[in-house]
Amino acid sequence: MTMHIYGSKLSPFVMRPVLAARAKGHELEPEDFDGGIKSDAYRALSPIAKMPLLVDGDFALPESQPITDYLDRKLSGPALAPDDLQAAARMRLIVRIADIYLVPSLTGIFRRAANPEGVPAALAGLGDALGYIEHYRDAGDEFVVGDAFTVADATLIPLFFFLDVFNKSLGTGQLVADRPGLAAWWARAKASDLGSRCLAEQSAALRAVS
Ligand SMILES: N[C@@H](CCC(=O)N[C@@H](CS)C(=O)NCC(=O)O)C(=O)O
């Protein structure tokens, strides 16, 4: 593959397109960018200066979700959205809930050392976001939505990794356990080939920086 994706395997935003590519039968190995993501060269490709960044020939695309959608269209393999119009809409809604409700609360947990007072609100926000996702899933679905891996699985798996990481210190596992449909999905996702490989890679990347 002539494409490059820049970023760390610890990042849930990097792992989203990586998982999407794998689900379609392609390997996209995250690379470090020479000079780092704050370098002038990186900023010339992406003024946002965050990871991931996809470079496909002379096309440079930042942001996990547009990258994932691009790969879904560009790469051969199974489509990563349900055919059914309303199921596809729910899938996209769940991705959006993850990005605009779950991620900011998770960020509040990441910033716990600098802002310990923010932790209770972040935990409450996480619980709310998980509740929204539980609401919009069919509890009996094998994957996040429907009976096949979609962009929503690629989104949630590397984010839920951190709910397991913070379980010991902050009890975040209970927030998942309180939503039985989601808890059952997470148990299946962790046991799956794509899920277990992703979690092992994120764990190794976490150990490398701890
Ligand atoms: N909305 C972005 C979030 C990307 C993001 O926050 N990446 C983090 C790593 S997990 C990053 O690059 N942080 C470095 C920084 O903000 O300086 C996406 O979905 O790609």
Ligand as a Chemical Component Dictionary entry (heavy atoms), coordinates in Angstrom:
data_LIG
# 
_chem_comp.id                   LIG 
_chem_comp.type                 NON-POLYMER 
_chem_comp.pdbx_formal_charge   0 
_chem_comp.three_letter_code    LIG 
# 
loop_
_chem_comp_atom.comp_id 
_chem_comp_atom.atom_id 
_chem_comp_atom.alt_atom_id 
_chem_comp_atom.type_symbol 
_chem_comp_atom.charge 
_chem_comp_atom.model_Cartn_x 
_chem_comp_atom.model_Cartn_y 
_chem_comp_atom.model_Cartn_z 
_chem_comp_atom.pdbx_ordinal 
LIG N1  N1  N 0 -10.387 14.905 16.579 1  
LIG C1  C1  C 0 -9.093  14.291 16.332 2  
LIG C2  C2  C 0 -8.407  14.052 17.662 3  
LIG C3  C3  C 0 -6.939  13.712 17.457 4  
LIG C4  C4  C 0 -6.155  13.825 18.746 5  
LIG O1  O1  O 0 -6.578  14.451 19.725 6  
LIG N2  N2  N 0 -4.953  13.217 18.731 7  
LIG C5  C5  C 0 -4.084  13.306 19.873 8  
LIG C6  C6  C 0 -3.500  11.946 20.229 9  
LIG S1  S1  S 0 -4.704  10.872 20.932 10 
LIG C7  C7  C 0 -2.929  14.234 19.526 11 
LIG O2  O2  O 0 -2.448  14.259 18.410 12 
LIG N3  N3  N 0 -2.464  14.963 20.536 13 
LIG C8  C8  C 0 -1.312  15.789 20.404 14 
LIG C9  C9  C 0 -1.638  17.211 20.641 15 
LIG O3  O3  O 0 -2.814  17.555 20.810 16 
LIG O4  O4  O 0 -0.705  18.006 20.668 17 
LIG C10 C10 C 0 -9.278  12.996 15.527 18 
LIG O5  O5  O 0 -10.365 12.408 15.594 19 
LIG O6  O6  O 0 -8.350  12.602 14.810 20 
# 
loop_
_chem_comp_bond.comp_id 
_chem_comp_bond.atom_id_1 
_chem_comp_bond.atom_id_2 
_chem_comp_bond.value_order 
_chem_comp_bond.pdbx_ordinal 
LIG N1  C1  SING 1  
LIG C1  C2  SING 2  
LIG C1  C10 SING 3  
LIG C2  C3  SING 4  
LIG C3  C4  SING 5  
LIG C4  O1  DOUB 6  
LIG C4  N2  SING 7  
LIG N2  C5  SING 8  
LIG C5  C6  SING 9  
LIG C5  C7  SING 10 
LIG C6  S1  SING 11 
LIG C7  O2  DOUB 12 
LIG C7  N3  SING 13 
LIG N3  C8  SING 14 
LIG C8  C9  SING 15 
LIG C9  O3  DOUB 16 
LIG C9  O4  SING 17 
LIG C10 O5  DOUB 18 
LIG C10 O6  SING 19 
# 
